[in-house]
Amino acid sequence: MNFLSLIISPLANVVTTHLKNKAEEKQAVHQRKLTQIENEASWDEAQAKNSNNSLKDEWFVFLLSIPMIGAFVPSMVPYVKEGFIVLAEMPEFYKAFLGAAIAASFGIKSLANWKK
């Protein structure tokens, strides 16, 4: 063996190992994404089945409609305004839980698309 083959052979092994590891890493990332998509689809299917027998969507629509309707009734406008001021002063965790409950009722994906 000459000097050049002593250098090239280990270097080729290092490059081959590196490329193999990169390919395995890409495959693992791809598999994780596929699993995540499958889990989301299962969750969406379960949510759709559960919402068939639930009135929570209608309940939230009713509650969210009250201030909108009240805004068109002059005698209720001060109450609607005051209500939003009070809601704005609620603790952040309460607003987050309320938002999560409403998002879960209507579908988190639709809320995520709306924010975009």
N, C-alpha and C positions, 0 to 999 in steps of 0.2 A: 504494500500500500504506500502510496506516496503522500506527501504532506497535504496536498489539496483534498484528497478523498477523506483524510482524517478530520478535516474541518467541515466539509460539505455534508457528510453523513449525519453527524449529530445535529447540525443546523437544520437539515431536512426533517429530522425527527421532531425537533422543537416546533417547526412550522406546521408539520402535519398534526401534531398533538393540539396545537393552538387552534387550527382550523376545525378540528373534530370537536373540541370543547365549545367553540362558537356555534357550530351547527346544533349541538345538543342543547345549548342555552336557548337558541332561537326556537327549537322544537318545544322546549319546556314552557316558554312564554306563550307560544301559540296554543298549546294544550290548556294552559291556565285560562286564556281568553275564551276558548271554546267551552270550558267548564263553567265559567262565569256567565256566558250567554245562555247556556242550558239552565242554570240555576235561576236566572232572571225570568226565563220563559216559564219555568215551573211556578215561580212566585206569582207571575201575572195570571197564569191559568187558575191558581188557587184563589186569588183575589176576585177574579171574574165570577167564579163559582160561588164564593161567599157573598158577593154583592147581589146576587139574584134574590136572596131571601132577606136582605137587609134594608132598613129604611134610613140608614145613616146618611146616604147621599141626599135624600129628600130633606132630611132634617137640617143638614148644613146649607142646602139651597134656601130653605125657609129662613134660617137664621141670618144668612148673608143678605137676604132680600129685604129684611126689615129696615136697615138704615137707608137703603136705596129708595124704598117706598116713602119712608119718613121724610126724606129730603124734598119730596114734592108736596108735603103737607105743611103749610107755613107754620102752624102751631107746634109742629114736632121738630122743626129745624134746630132750635136751640138744644133740644135733647139729643139729637143725632150728633151735633157738633161736640157737645159735652161728653157724650159717650166715646167718641174717638179720642178726645183729649185724655180721658181716663185710660183707655186702652193703650195709648202711646206711653203712658207712665207705668204700665205693668212691667214686672220684672222680665228680663230678656228670656229666661228659661221658660216662663209661662207662654210668651209669644211664640217661642220655638216649638213647644209642645202643641200648642193650638194649631200652628201652621203645619206641623207634621201630621196631626190628626186629620186635618182637612185635605192635605196632600194624599194621605193614604186612602181617604174616602173616594177622592176623584181620580186617583192614580198618580203615583209619583212621577212617572215618565211624562205625563202631560204637563205637570208643573215644571219639570226640568226643561221641556221644550218651550214653555211660555217664557221662562227667564232668559233664554237665548235670544 
